[in-house]
Amino acid sequence: MDLRDTPDEARFRDELRGWIATNLPAEKRGGRGGAQRFEDPFVREWSRKLYEAGYAGLTWPREYGGAGAPYSFQAILYEELAAAQAAPHVGVIGLSMAGPTIIAHGTEEQKARYLRPILAADEIWCQGFSEPDAGSDLAAVRTRAERHGDVYVVNGQKVWSSFAHIAERCILVTQSDPDAPRYRNLTYLLVDMHAPGVEVRPLRQITGEAEFNEIFFSDVEVPVENRLDEEGNGWQVAMTTLLHERATLGFALTATLDAAFGRLLEEARDREVDPRVREELAREWIELQALRYTNYRALGTYERTGVPGPEGSGVKLRWSEANQRLTKLARELRGPEGILDDGWWNHQQLRSRGNTIEAGTSEVLRNIIAERVLGLPRSR
Amino acid sequence: MDLALSDDQLELKQQARVWLADRFPLDRDWEAHNDRWSELAELGWFDVAEAGLGFVEEALLLEELGYACYPGPYIATVGFALPWLSAEQRARVAAGEERWSVDVNGLVPWLGAVDFVVSDGGTAYPARGETVASVDPSRPFGRLDKADGEPLAGNRNLPRARTASAAEALGVAQRALDLGIEHAKTRLQFEKAIGTYQAVSHPLAQTYTDVELARSLVYWAAWCVAEKDERAPLAAAAAMAFATEAAVAACERSIQVHGGIGFTWEHPLHRFYKRALWLEGFGSRPAELRLEIANALLE
């Protein structure tokens, strides 16, 4: 237990801070997230710069273009990017989900083909998991992959896919054998989003913008060599993807909450704040610290075992609720002006409603904690 | 950059858990207040520095004392009073010869069971005065008769005292959660374990996240106190506000999960609930701590 940076970590943090100060223009700081990250061409340029400086895929093995660094370096990257109010790398799904899954389950050819373009932001990936009738219940996906010789023919629909409208590739979970038992019926494919039969329709959300998409697959031919792992092993592969999503997610989430809290605090300093709102500000600051240090505890376990420990299983759940409360508090703080669309908090208020739904609804996360962490009997 | 417990720290915690479970089981005689003070002295719990350990380890012991609902004035002596004491006084504490408490807002925990009391910003008084009942019957208070005071050699360490309360509250919260889980697994209604129902399991999942977040704050604060980090005052205030409230909420949810049996005198849950209420109310209450933090943030 030592909260200080090791000499290596301190050196990395110093260099990174200096690099951000030199390379990130002031007017590109403080973006509000959401759809902005797709529309501004600077975001892809910035991602490429991160790659060229060696900050993309920090924890990936060196042989695949990564830095082979410990997870603490990835945590420092999230912290420092958030502190500078800088955009993260645009290839977030490739970096934290597709890439690690390909490293774990891919053939050497697949690794050679797909990994480097993820790091360089040359190829953006999207995730084809959720469907209209398979949200929390991933094993119930119906998008069909039928083997015809050297190809799978894919038909079906995916939904809530962020980045799909700008993505080159998709990690796609398909139903390959309707007669096979649950969890043995899925196949995991790497799909070219420009292939004939792939159609992307933006899904306009309550913020008014379209951050997510529906993807329609009509007789899309996916070469068999684009299958990840064996036919019927899609469930296990998908679990690898979700495990990696969770591993450093806590740091990324806490970093965004930290940045938003900093913004709220700045606004609070310019105003008379009544004691009730002051107390709520402190409550949110405490929750933020609790999340931060829970990540630090989880990091130790993850570095030792390579598997996220139970410590972090509540972080996404608590973060999503904290982020929602923060936007309400901001509106309260702004008093009568809280009713105005200020271009930032109003967007956060609406966007944060998705936080308790995306990447595992709060209800599913509580089930997971109850069953897998507390050992309570299954509710289904 | 790491806040995970070391193998040695985990082992210390485990040994304390086992030792306390043996001496202070749930089916103990709760009205008998044998606090096994001399045995704690033999274990070295009154002077962890002697074993090369520091405040993080003391916090782990306090967590386990909370988990066991330990009856004696350990937290008053080691958690609250120790920083005020001279080397000679500490040696007598280490040997189990002296028990101490502190006067906070005119209330002295365990006045009738300790030897000396720290009051008036650094004066030691012999423990004399009238006793008053508290929310936790195992932790009565007293009002100090101030006579024969002697100046103390040491100093106040408020972050340390607050972190001690937070650590004990963490242990109470964990025990309330564990009791709730056990009951939800074994109690059958409508032919199923009640933990099958999400209306029962989800409040326990909520308590679990409270406990893990409280643990992170307590270990953070303990590390800051041990390392004399400049963030210690804020970290300790945060840990105390969060962990004591979490302990109260954990007990309340656990009582609800237990149903009727959780409302009986016979079941030990109310002992933990009363301990949690005591910790939440002693010294600084959560709302005060939050205002203190807000003032620092908005400075």
HADDOCK unambig.tbl for C-alpha pairs under 7 A between the chains (distance, minus, plus):
assign (segid A and resid 1 and name CA) (segid B and resid 2 and name CA) 5.27 0.50 0.50
assign (segid A and resid 1 and name CA) (segid B and resid 3 and name CA) 4.69 0.50 0.50
assign (segid A and resid 1 and name CA) (segid B and resid 4 and name CA) 5.47 0.50 0.50
assign (segid A and resid 1 and name CA) (segid B and resid 5 and name CA) 5.81 0.50 0.50
assign (segid A and resid 1 and name CA) (segid B and resid 6 and name CA) 6.48 0.50 0.50
assign (segid A and resid 2 and name CA) (segid B and resid 1 and name CA) 5.75 0.50 0.50
assign (segid A and resid 2 and name CA) (segid B and resid 2 and name CA) 5.23 0.50 0.50
assign (segid A and resid 2 and name CA) (segid B and resid 3 and name CA) 6.12 0.50 0.50
assign (segid A and resid 3 and name CA) (segid B and resid 1 and name CA) 4.41 0.50 0.50
assign (segid A and resid 3 and name CA) (segid B and resid 2 and name CA) 5.32 0.50 0.50
assign (segid A and resid 3 and name CA) (segid B and resid 3 and name CA) 6.20 0.50 0.50
assign (segid A and resid 4 and name CA) (segid B and resid 1 and name CA) 5.16 0.50 0.50
assign (segid A and resid 5 and name CA) (segid B and resid 1 and name CA) 4.77 0.50 0.50
assign (segid A and resid 6 and name CA) (segid B and resid 1 and name CA) 6.57 0.50 0.50
assign (segid A and resid 269 and name CA) (segid B and resid 298 and name CA) 5.73 0.50 0.50
assign (segid A and resid 278 and name CA) (segid B and resid 291 and name CA) 6.52 0.50 0.50
assign (segid A and resid 278 and name CA) (segid B and resid 294 and name CA) 5.62 0.50 0.50
assign (segid A and resid 279 and name CA) (segid B and resid 287 and name CA) 6.91 0.50 0.50
assign (segid A and resid 279 and name CA) (segid B and resid 290 and name CA) 5.34 0.50 0.50
assign (segid A and resid 279 and name CA) (segid B and resid 291 and name CA) 5.30 0.50 0.50
assign (segid A and resid 279 and name CA) (segid B and resid 294 and name CA) 6.39 0.50 0.50
assign (segid A and resid 281 and name CA) (segid B and resid 294 and name CA) 6.57 0.50 0.50
assign (segid A and resid 282 and name CA) (segid B and resid 290 and name CA) 5.24 0.50 0.50
assign (segid A and resid 282 and name CA) (segid B and resid 291 and name CA) 6.96 0.50 0.50
assign (segid A and resid 282 and name CA) (segid B and resid 293 and name CA) 5.82 0.50 0.50
assign (segid A and resid 282 and name CA) (segid B and resid 294 and name CA) 5.00 0.50 0.50
assign (segid A and resid 283 and name CA) (segid B and resid 290 and name CA) 6.45 0.50 0.50
assign (segid A and resid 286 and name CA) (segid B and resid 238 and name CA) 5.61 0.50 0.50
assign (segid A and resid 290 and name CA) (segid B and resid 213 and name CA) 5.05 0.50 0.50
assign (segid A and resid 290 and name CA) (segid B and resid 214 and name CA) 6.89 0.50 0.50
assign (segid A and resid 290 and name CA) (segid B and resid 216 and name CA) 5.79 0.50 0.50
assign (segid A and resid 290 and name CA) (segid B and resid 217 and name CA) 5.42 0.50 0.50
assign (segid A and resid 291 and name CA) (segid B and resid 213 and name CA) 6.53 0.50 0.50
assign (segid A and resid 293 and name CA) (segid B and resid 216 and name CA) 5.24 0.50 0.50
assign (segid A and resid 293 and name CA) (segid B and resid 217 and name CA) 6.78 0.50 0.50
assign (segid A and resid 293 and name CA) (segid B and resid 220 and name CA) 6.88 0.50 0.50
assign (segid A and resid 294 and name CA) (segid B and resid 213 and name CA) 6.25 0.50 0.50
assign (segid A and resid 294 and name CA) (segid B and resid 216 and name CA) 5.14 0.50 0.50
assign (segid A and resid 296 and name CA) (segid B and resid 2 and name CA) 5.63 0.50 0.50
assign (segid A and resid 296 and name CA) (segid B and resid 3 and name CA) 5.41 0.50 0.50
assign (segid A and resid 297 and name CA) (segid B and resid 2 and name CA) 6.49 0.50 0.50
assign (segid A and resid 297 and name CA) (segid B and resid 3 and name CA) 4.71 0.50 0.50
assign (segid A and resid 297 and name CA) (segid B and resid 4 and name CA) 4.64 0.50 0.50
assign (segid A and resid 300 and name CA) (segid B and resid 2 and name CA) 5.96 0.50 0.50
assign (segid A and resid 300 and name CA) (segid B and resid 4 and name CA) 5.44 0.50 0.50
assign (segid A and resid 311 and name CA) (segid B and resid 212 and name CA) 6.38 0.50 0.50
assign (segid A and resid 314 and name CA) (segid B and resid 209 and name CA) 5.34 0.50 0.50
assign (segid A and resid 366 and name CA) (segid B and resid 202 and name CA) 5.77 0.50 0.50
assign (segid A and resid 366 and name CA) (segid B and resid 205 and name CA) 5.66 0.50 0.50
assign (segid A and resid 369 and name CA) (segid B and resid 205 and name CA) 5.86 0.50 0.50
assign (segid A and resid 370 and name CA) (segid B and resid 201 and name CA) 5.90 0.50 0.50
assign (segid A and resid 370 and name CA) (segid B and resid 202 and name CA) 6.92 0.50 0.50
assign (segid A and resid 370 and name CA) (segid B and resid 205 and name CA) 5.50 0.50 0.50
assign (segid A and resid 374 and name CA) (segid B and resid 181 and name CA) 6.99 0.50 0.50
assign (segid A and resid 376 and name CA) (segid B and resid 185 and name CA) 5.96 0.50 0.50
assign (segid A and resid 376 and name CA) (segid B and resid 195 and name CA) 5.73 0.50 0.50
assign (segid A and resid 376 and name CA) (segid B and resid 196 and name CA) 6.95 0.50 0.50
assign (segid A and resid 377 and name CA) (segid B and resid 185 and name CA) 6.88 0.50 0.50
assign (segid A and resid 377 and name CA) (segid B and resid 195 and name CA) 6.14 0.50 0.50
assign (segid A and resid 377 and name CA) (segid B and resid 196 and name CA) 5.28 0.50 0.50
assign (segid A and resid 378 and name CA) (segid B and resid 196 and name CA) 5.82 0.50 0.50
assign (segid A and resid 379 and name CA) (segid B and resid 196 and name CA) 4.65 0.50 0.50
assign (segid A and resid 379 and name CA) (segid B and resid 197 and name CA) 6.14 0.50 0.50
assign (segid A and resid 379 and name CA) (segid B and resid 198 and name CA) 6.84 0.50 0.50
